[in-house]
Amino acid sequence: MSYLGVVFTSGGSFNQTQITLAGQARKAIFKMKKYLCTITNITVSHQLELFDKLVKPILNYGCEVWGFHKAQNIESLYTQFCENILGVKRATQNDFVYCELGHHSLIVSRYFKIVKYWFKIIGSKENKYIKLIYNIMKHDFEMTPSKKNCVSSLHQLLSSLGFLEVWIHQGVGQKEDFLSLIKKRIMDCFYQNINSRLTESSRALFYRHLNINNDLKMYLTSISNENHRIALSKLKVSSHRLIIESGRWHKPIATSYNERKCTHCQKIDDEYHFILECSLLNDLRKKYIDKKYGLRTNMQKCIVYKFTKCTNIKKTSFFYISWFES
């Protein structure tokens, strides 16, 4: 059953809702890409902006009602779009993708919309249906705290963000100021969780040496050539063919970390080794990498060379392409 574009099921699940919205958004993405094919050199930031304005409203439609659902189909569609922009494989860790693009999971937007809608409910007249239903659900939650419904999920969200008092008082004095604050708090928690996962991730051994921030990375705007930009994205987020990554997917058993060695140098074949150490790449290194970075090599030099200057960033992309496409 569908009401105002939101699909309901007899069991009360919103799973079909998010599946339907994901299907509608996929059509919108296809049409958007069809028009983008006629535009040359469209920037990454413009692609993300178009998605936010044309597709994101479809994915978040009615999320004030169903927004606590995990919505795997919706999140998967969004991350797939972001991965296509970066030109990386589907197996790339989502945390890398969000950090590179300076974007966040759509659940962040849904949580904010839910809280904003909650203020609209508690500020409405007592005889309105939405307020009557809210009061019933709130009473059920207070009588049976273990009961799961939209109100209990909202209570848990506010509590986890440190705003339990707002729930207790059922509102705040300065609503607009609070909404700005909670939006920032939701974003901060999202990126804190990302940083925590990257700290523990075995795939982020190189990535966490970078100066990770929540902004669109410089090379995505400074490199106009799409192939070169994608090459650097692959190198940064471990979406490459170096043995440190390919050994992870070796069948039938993954190669242990200490055995993922370069066949030529017998050293761990990671990004650092690829850029500054491997003797097999000396000719390419002389062509694209300044000599001073090859003397007394260390991780700091590797990071400085790759990501601090626009000229160096472009040279790194040439270096990567020259090797992997040779």
C-alpha positions as CSV (number, residue, x, y, z in Angstrom):
1,M,0.0,0.0,0.0
2,S,1.2,3.5,-0.9
3,Y,0.2,6.7,0.8
4,L,1.6,10.1,-0.4
5,G,4.5,8.2,-2.1
6,V,5.5,6.2,1.0
7,V,5.1,2.4,0.7
8,F,3.6,0.6,3.7
9,T,3.4,-3.1,4.4
10,S,0.9,-5.0,6.5
11,G,3.7,-5.9,9.0
12,G,4.6,-2.2,9.6
13,S,8.1,-2.6,8.1
14,F,9.6,0.3,6.1
15,N,12.0,-2.1,4.2
16,Q,9.8,-1.9,1.0
17,T,9.8,1.9,1.4
18,Q,13.5,2.3,1.1
19,I,13.7,-0.3,-1.7
20,T,11.1,1.7,-3.7
21,L,12.9,5.0,-3.1
22,A,16.2,3.5,-4.1
23,G,14.7,2.3,-7.3
24,Q,13.3,5.7,-8.1
25,A,16.6,7.4,-7.3
26,R,18.5,5.0,-9.5
27,K,16.4,6.2,-12.4
28,A,17.1,9.8,-11.5
29,I,20.9,9.1,-11.4
30,F,20.7,7.4,-14.8
31,K,19.0,10.4,-16.3
32,M,21.4,12.8,-14.6
33,K,24.4,10.9,-15.9
34,K,22.8,10.9,-19.4
35,Y,22.8,14.7,-19.4
36,L,26.2,14.9,-17.8
37,C,27.7,13.0,-20.7
38,T,27.1,16.0,-22.9
39,I,29.1,18.3,-20.5
40,T,32.9,18.1,-20.6
41,N,35.1,18.5,-17.6
42,I,32.4,18.8,-15.0
43,T,34.0,19.0,-11.6
44,V,33.6,16.5,-8.7
45,S,32.1,19.2,-6.5
46,H,29.5,19.9,-9.1
47,Q,28.6,16.3,-9.5
48,L,28.1,16.0,-5.7
49,E,26.0,19.2,-5.7
50,L,23.8,17.9,-8.5
51,F,23.3,14.7,-6.5
52,D,22.4,16.6,-3.4
53,K,19.8,18.7,-5.3
54,L,18.3,16.2,-7.7
55,V,18.7,12.7,-6.1
56,K,19.1,13.1,-2.4
57,P,15.5,14.5,-1.9
58,I,14.2,11.3,-3.5
59,L,16.2,9.1,-1.2
60,N,15.2,11.1,1.9
61,Y,11.5,11.4,0.9
62,G,9.3,11.0,4.0
63,C,12.3,10.0,6.1
64,E,10.8,11.9,9.1
65,V,8.6,8.8,9.4
66,W,10.8,5.9,8.4
67,G,14.3,7.5,9.0
68,F,15.4,5.1,11.8
69,H,15.4,2.2,9.3
70,K,19.0,1.3,8.3
71,A,18.0,1.6,4.6
72,Q,20.8,-0.6,3.2
73,N,19.5,-0.2,-0.4
74,I,19.6,3.6,-0.1
75,E,23.0,3.7,1.5
76,S,24.4,1.2,-1.0
77,L,23.1,3.3,-4.0
78,Y,24.7,6.5,-2.5
79,T,28.1,4.9,-1.8
80,Q,28.1,3.4,-5.3
81,F,27.6,6.8,-6.8
82,C,30.4,8.2,-4.7
83,E,32.7,5.3,-5.7
84,N,31.9,5.9,-9.3
85,I,33.0,9.6,-8.9
86,L,36.3,8.5,-7.4
87,G,36.6,5.7,-10.0
88,V,37.4,3.1,-7.3
89,K,36.2,-0.5,-7.0
90,R,33.0,-1.5,-5.0
91,A,35.1,-3.3,-2.4
92,T,36.6,0.0,-1.3
93,Q,36.0,0.7,2.4
94,N,33.1,3.3,2.7
95,D,35.0,5.3,5.3
96,F,37.7,6.1,2.7
97,V,35.1,7.3,0.2
98,Y,33.4,9.6,2.7
99,C,36.7,11.1,3.9
100,E,37.9,11.7,0.3
101,L,34.7,13.5,-0.8
102,G,34.0,15.3,2.5
103,H,30.5,13.8,2.5
104,H,28.6,11.7,5.0
105,S,26.2,8.8,5.1
106,L,22.6,9.7,4.3
107,I,21.6,8.6,7.8
108,V,23.1,11.8,9.1
109,S,20.6,13.8,7.0
110,R,17.7,11.6,8.1
111,Y,18.5,12.0,11.8
112,F,18.5,15.7,11.5
113,K,15.2,15.7,9.6
114,I,13.7,13.5,12.3
115,V,14.7,15.8,15.1
116,K,13.5,18.9,13.1
117,Y,10.1,17.1,12.5
118,W,9.9,16.3,16.2
119,F,9.9,20.0,17.1
120,K,7.1,20.5,14.7
121,I,5.1,17.7,16.4
122,I,5.6,18.9,20.0
123,G,4.7,22.4,18.9
124,S,1.5,21.4,17.3
125,K,-2.0,21.7,18.9
126,E,-3.1,18.9,21.2
127,N,-6.1,17.9,19.0
128,K,-4.1,17.2,15.9
129,Y,-3.9,13.6,14.9
130,I,0.0,13.6,14.7
131,K,0.1,15.0,18.3
132,L,-2.4,12.5,19.6
133,I,-0.5,9.6,18.1
134,Y,2.8,11.0,19.4
135,N,1.4,11.2,22.9
136,I,0.1,7.6,22.7
137,M,3.5,6.3,21.6
138,K,5.3,8.4,24.2
139,H,3.0,7.0,26.9
140,D,3.7,3.5,25.7
141,F,7.4,4.1,25.9
142,E,7.2,5.6,29.4
143,M,5.2,2.6,30.6
144,T,7.3,0.0,28.8
145,P,10.8,1.4,28.2
146,S,11.9,-1.8,26.4
147,K,9.2,-1.3,23.8
148,K,10.5,-0.3,20.4
149,N,8.8,2.4,18.4
150,C,9.7,5.8,16.8
151,V,9.5,7.6,20.1
152,S,11.9,5.2,21.8
153,S,14.3,5.5,18.9
154,L,14.2,9.3,19.1
155,H,14.8,9.1,22.8
156,Q,17.9,6.9,22.2
157,L,19.2,9.3,19.5
158,L,18.9,12.4,21.7
159,S,20.5,10.6,24.6
160,S,23.4,9.3,22.5
161,L,24.1,12.8,21.3
162,G,24.1,14.2,24.8
163,F,20.7,16.0,24.7
164,L,18.7,13.9,27.1
165,E,17.5,17.1,28.9
166,V,15.9,18.3,25.7
167,W,13.9,15.1,25.7
168,I,13.0,15.5,29.4
169,H,11.8,19.0,28.9
170,Q,10.2,18.2,25.5
171,G,11.7,21.1,23.7
172,V,14.2,24.0,24.0
173,G,14.0,27.8,24.1
174,Q,16.0,28.7,21.0
175,K,14.9,26.0,18.5
176,E,17.0,27.3,15.5
177,D,20.1,27.5,17.5
178,F,19.6,24.0,18.9
179,L,18.9,22.6,15.4
180,S,22.3,24.1,14.2
181,L,24.0,22.5,17.2
182,I,22.5,19.1,16.8
183,K,23.3,19.0,13.1
184,K,26.9,19.7,13.9
185,R,26.8,17.1,16.7
186,I,25.5,14.4,14.4
187,M,28.2,15.2,11.9
188,D,30.9,15.2,14.5
189,C,29.8,11.8,15.8
190,F,29.7,10.4,12.3
191,Y,33.3,11.4,11.6
192,Q,34.5,10.4,15.0
193,N,33.1,6.9,14.3
194,I,34.9,6.9,11.0
195,N,38.2,7.9,12.5
196,S,37.8,5.2,15.2
197,R,37.2,2.6,12.5
198,L,40.1,3.8,10.4
199,T,42.4,3.5,13.5
200,E,41.5,-0.1,13.9
201,S,41.3,-1.0,10.2
202,S,44.0,-3.2,8.7
203,R,43.3,-1.6,5.3
204,A,44.1,1.9,6.6
205,L,47.7,1.4,7.6
206,F,48.8,3.9,5.0
207,Y,45.7,6.0,4.9
208,R,45.8,7.0,8.5
209,H,49.2,8.6,8.0
210,L,47.5,11.2,5.9
211,N,46.1,14.4,7.3
212,I,42.5,13.3,7.4
213,N,39.9,16.0,7.4
214,N,36.2,16.2,6.6
215,D,36.6,18.3,3.4
216,L,36.7,17.6,-0.3
217,K,40.4,16.6,-0.9
218,M,42.5,19.1,-2.9
219,Y,43.6,16.7,-5.7
220,L,39.9,16.2,-6.6
221,T,39.7,19.8,-7.7
222,S,43.3,20.5,-8.7
223,I,43.6,17.7,-11.2
224,S,41.4,18.3,-14.3
225,N,42.3,15.1,-16.1
226,E,39.8,12.5,-15.0
227,N,42.2,9.5,-15.6
228,H,44.9,11.1,-13.5
229,R,42.5,12.0,-10.7
230,I,41.1,8.5,-10.6
231,A,44.6,7.1,-10.5
232,L,45.4,9.0,-7.4
233,S,42.1,8.1,-5.8
234,K,42.9,4.4,-6.3
235,L,46.3,4.8,-4.8
236,K,45.1,6.7,-1.7
237,V,42.2,4.4,-0.8
238,S,43.9,1.1,-1.5
239,S,41.8,0.4,-4.6
240,H,44.9,-0.8,-6.5
241,R,46.8,-3.9,-7.6
242,L,49.7,-3.7,-5.2
243,I,50.3,-6.9,-3.4
244,I,49.4,-5.4,0.0
245,E,45.8,-5.2,-1.3
246,S,45.6,-8.0,-3.8
247,G,47.0,-10.5,-1.2
248,R,44.0,-9.7,0.9
249,W,41.7,-11.3,-1.7
250,H,43.9,-14.2,-2.6
251,K,42.0,-17.5,-3.0
252,P,41.4,-19.8,-1.3
253,I,43.2,-18.3,1.7
254,A,44.3,-14.6,2.0
255,T,48.0,-14.0,2.0
256,S,49.3,-13.0,5.5
257,Y,50.4,-9.4,5.8
258,N,54.1,-10.3,6.3
259,E,54.0,-12.3,3.1
260,R,52.6,-9.6,0.8
261,K,56.0,-8.8,-0.6
262,C,57.2,-7.3,-3.8
263,T,58.5,-10.1,-6.1
264,H,61.5,-8.0,-7.1
265,C,62.6,-6.4,-3.8
266,Q,61.2,-8.8,-1.3
267,K,59.8,-6.0,0.8
268,I,56.2,-5.4,1.8
269,D,54.6,-4.1,-1.4
270,D,52.6,-1.2,0.0
271,E,52.0,2.4,-1.1
272,Y,55.2,3.6,0.6
273,H,57.3,1.0,-1.1
274,F,55.7,1.7,-4.5
275,I,56.3,5.4,-4.4
276,L,59.8,5.7,-2.9
277,E,61.5,2.3,-2.5
278,C,60.9,-0.3,-5.3
279,S,64.1,-0.5,-7.4
280,L,62.0,-1.8,-10.4
281,L,60.5,1.6,-10.7
282,N,63.7,3.7,-10.5
283,D,63.4,4.9,-14.1
284,L,59.9,6.1,-13.7
285,R,60.8,7.6,-10.3
286,K,63.6,9.6,-11.9
287,K,61.2,10.9,-14.4
288,Y,58.3,11.9,-12.1
289,I,59.7,12.2,-8.6
290,D,62.2,14.8,-7.5
291,K,65.6,13.4,-6.4
292,K,65.4,14.9,-2.9
293,Y,62.5,12.6,-2.1
294,G,64.5,9.5,-2.9
295,L,67.3,10.4,-0.4
296,R,66.9,9.0,3.1
297,T,63.3,7.9,2.4
298,N,60.7,8.0,5.2
299,M,56.9,8.1,5.5
300,Q,56.9,11.9,6.1
301,K,58.6,12.4,2.7
302,C,56.1,10.1,1.1
303,I,53.2,12.1,2.5
304,V,54.7,15.5,1.7
305,Y,55.5,14.5,-1.8
306,K,52.0,13.0,-2.6
307,F,49.6,15.4,-1.1
308,T,51.0,18.9,-0.1
309,K,51.7,20.5,-3.5
310,C,49.6,20.5,-6.6
311,T,52.6,19.9,-8.9
312,N,53.7,16.9,-6.8
313,I,50.1,15.5,-6.8
314,K,49.9,15.6,-10.6
315,K,53.3,13.9,-10.9
316,T,52.2,11.1,-8.6
317,S,49.2,10.5,-10.8
318,F,51.5,10.3,-13.9
319,F,53.8,7.9,-11.9
320,Y,50.9,5.6,-11.0
321,I,49.4,5.5,-14.5
322,S,52.8,5.0,-16.2
323,W,53.4,1.9,-14.1
324,F,50.0,0.2,-14.0
325,E,49.0,0.9,-17.6
326,S,52.4,0.0,-19.0
